[in-house]
Amino acid sequence: MSKILFFIIFTMTLLIVIFTQFWQHHVSVKCLDNIDCINIDSEKPIKIGVIQSLTGGTSSFGIEQLRGVELAAAARNNRLLGHQIKLYVENDLCSLEGGINAALKISTIPDMTAIIGTTCSDSAAAASPIISEAGLVMISGSNIAPSLTSIKGKSGIHHYPGYYRTVYNGALIGQTAADFAVYELGITRAATIDDTGEYTRGLTDSFKQAFQSSQGRQIVFSGSVHKGDTDMFPILNAVKNSGAEFVFFPVYYPEGSLIISHASRMPDLKNVQFMSANALITESFINHTGSSGIGVYFASSASPKTKAHENLSDLYEKKYGSKPVTSNISYAYDAASLLFYAVEKASVKKIDGSLVIGKNAVRQALNSIKNFKGVTGSISCDQYGDCGTASINILRLDNPEAGIKGLVSNIIKTYSVKQ
């Protein structure tokens, strides 16, 4: 009788334990996140938005970003926590309007988990408040406008909770360009041209601050063009009249190409040095300017000097048929990898395989990242969402016939810089 009683008690205890676990993991997992939770059924995919520039003059950057994300997902067999990774891709058009439209489309998809993007900083400035309001995160491998994170240790005007980037803060580009102008070229009088966008203004502002901090150096002119402008002679005449020896113009194509092609027709600017940045390193610029572009400098991120980057470049070539032109692919790969890691940390998996993912928990997981081993090197995120490190090359266009590969391989000087 005692054995039967023992067996009954043991069986009932076991059933209570099983039922309790079932109830906790299958039925009663509640959202304790202070923003909200994403609930993903056992057979449903984890939805990841990808917002990139896929058409126009900046499409080469956006396509490499998208491919970097695809390779990061493929490295996990396109699965995360036992669920398929499903990418929802939208075009940011490298514009404010494109960023808004893409953010509205992506953020309203039911059970969207997070976003990787954008390509262009202007698009991010427009998209970020929408995505932040939805409680989601967005992490970029190419936005470098300082205003998106921080400027000199203070929150930028376009910094919103939930925004992160694996690429460096663009203030470093402006500072590096100024250092090169001062210490390598001996420039004492400089001018800047922006296109009124966040990316270009952020870089020119940091250039001006760094340049004028050197004794005896003066910014003699600062002007703006607008996207769609085709006549660059007025602003170039202003540069000429200022007596500038150097012009920093980190603008996009086609405005950047027109600045150079028009400057080449002004004899008084023959001895003026011009320097641009990442956004203008395109085949379109080289094809448009031809020999007029010879001698133009560029401040641009250097490809990571890691074995992982080399392996990723080989994998990219094998899958897509050509080597990546820029280091964008590695920054995008790391952005996706950090996001997948954060989603894993923020998820509670029920006994039936379904998931509960805290939105704020994803942010906290990204905030806590320290010394993450990425393709671009060791990654740590600060309180403003800056996670990347930078090594910046000064390039010069000497042989337009060699195309963009010739440009990016013509390294004049490399700077190792810190956030």
NORDACOR-V840607 format. One record per backbone hydrogen bond with DSSP energy under -1.0 kcal/mol. NH is the residue of the N-H (numbers start at 1). CO is the residue of the C=O. If there is no record, write none. Layout:
BEGIN
nh=NH co=CO
nh=NH co=CO
END
This chain:
BEGIN
nh=5 co=1
nh=6 co=2
nh=7 co=3
nh=8 co=4
nh=9 co=5
nh=10 co=6
nh=11 co=7
nh=12 co=8
nh=13 co=9
nh=14 co=10
nh=15 co=11
nh=16 co=12
nh=17 co=13
nh=18 co=14
nh=19 co=15
nh=20 co=16
nh=21 co=17
nh=22 co=18
nh=23 co=19
nh=24 co=20
nh=25 co=21
nh=26 co=22
nh=28 co=23
nh=38 co=357
nh=40 co=355
nh=44 co=41
nh=46 co=84
nh=48 co=86
nh=49 co=114
nh=50 co=88
nh=51 co=116
nh=52 co=90
nh=59 co=56
nh=62 co=58
nh=63 co=59
nh=64 co=60
nh=65 co=61
nh=66 co=62
nh=67 co=63
nh=68 co=64
nh=69 co=65
nh=70 co=66
nh=71 co=67
nh=72 co=68
nh=73 co=69
nh=74 co=70
nh=75 co=71
nh=76 co=73
nh=77 co=74
nh=78 co=73
nh=79 co=76
nh=80 co=83
nh=83 co=80
nh=85 co=78
nh=86 co=46
nh=88 co=48
nh=90 co=50
nh=92 co=52
nh=95 co=92
nh=99 co=95
nh=100 co=96
nh=101 co=97
nh=102 co=98
nh=103 co=99
nh=104 co=100
nh=105 co=101
nh=106 co=102
nh=107 co=103
nh=109 co=106
nh=112 co=109
nh=113 co=47
nh=115 co=137
nh=116 co=49
nh=117 co=139
nh=124 co=120
nh=125 co=121
nh=126 co=122
nh=127 co=123
nh=128 co=124
nh=131 co=127
nh=132 co=128
nh=133 co=129
nh=134 co=130
nh=135 co=132
nh=136 co=131
nh=138 co=162
nh=139 co=115
nh=140 co=164
nh=148 co=145
nh=149 co=146
nh=151 co=154
nh=154 co=151
nh=156 co=149
nh=158 co=147
nh=159 co=156
nh=163 co=160
nh=164 co=138
nh=165 co=385
nh=166 co=140
nh=170 co=144
nh=172 co=169
nh=173 co=170
nh=174 co=170
nh=175 co=171
nh=176 co=172
nh=177 co=173
nh=178 co=174
nh=179 co=175
nh=180 co=176
nh=181 co=177
nh=182 co=178
nh=183 co=179
nh=184 co=180
nh=185 co=180
nh=187 co=181
nh=190 co=218
nh=191 co=246
nh=192 co=221
nh=193 co=248
nh=194 co=223
nh=201 co=197
nh=202 co=198
nh=203 co=199
nh=204 co=200
nh=205 co=201
nh=206 co=202
nh=207 co=203
nh=208 co=204
nh=209 co=205
nh=210 co=206
nh=211 co=207
nh=212 co=208
nh=214 co=211
nh=217 co=214
nh=218 co=188
nh=220 co=190
nh=223 co=192
nh=225 co=194
nh=229 co=226
nh=236 co=232
nh=237 co=233
nh=238 co=234
nh=239 co=235
nh=240 co=236
nh=241 co=237
nh=242 co=238
nh=243 co=240
nh=244 co=239
nh=245 co=189
nh=247 co=273
nh=248 co=191
nh=249 co=275
nh=251 co=249
nh=256 co=252
nh=258 co=254
nh=259 co=255
nh=260 co=256
nh=261 co=257
nh=262 co=258
nh=263 co=259
nh=264 co=260
nh=265 co=262
nh=266 co=263
nh=269 co=266
nh=270 co=267
nh=272 co=269
nh=273 co=245
nh=275 co=247
nh=276 co=297
nh=280 co=277
nh=281 co=278
nh=282 co=280
nh=286 co=282
nh=287 co=283
nh=288 co=284
nh=289 co=285
nh=290 co=286
nh=292 co=289
nh=293 co=290
nh=294 co=291
nh=295 co=397
nh=296 co=293
nh=297 co=274
nh=298 co=395
nh=299 co=276
nh=300 co=393
nh=302 co=391
nh=306 co=304
nh=310 co=306
nh=311 co=307
nh=312 co=308
nh=313 co=309
nh=314 co=310
nh=315 co=311
nh=316 co=312
nh=317 co=313
nh=318 co=314
nh=319 co=315
nh=320 co=316
nh=321 co=317
nh=331 co=327
nh=332 co=328
nh=333 co=329
nh=334 co=330
nh=335 co=331
nh=336 co=332
nh=337 co=333
nh=338 co=334
nh=339 co=335
nh=340 co=336
nh=341 co=337
nh=342 co=338
nh=343 co=339
nh=344 co=340
nh=345 co=341
nh=346 co=342
nh=348 co=356
nh=350 co=354
nh=353 co=350
nh=355 co=40
nh=356 co=348
nh=357 co=38
nh=358 co=346
nh=359 co=36
nh=362 co=358
nh=363 co=359
nh=364 co=360
nh=365 co=361
nh=366 co=362
nh=367 co=363
nh=368 co=364
nh=369 co=366
nh=372 co=379
nh=374 co=372
nh=374 co=377
nh=379 co=372
nh=381 co=369
nh=382 co=386
nh=385 co=382
nh=387 co=165
nh=392 co=415
nh=393 co=300
nh=394 co=413
nh=395 co=298
nh=396 co=410
nh=397 co=296
nh=402 co=399
nh=403 co=400
nh=406 co=402
nh=407 co=403
nh=408 co=404
nh=409 co=405
nh=410 co=407
nh=411 co=409
nh=412 co=394
nh=413 co=394
nh=415 co=392
nh=417 co=390
END
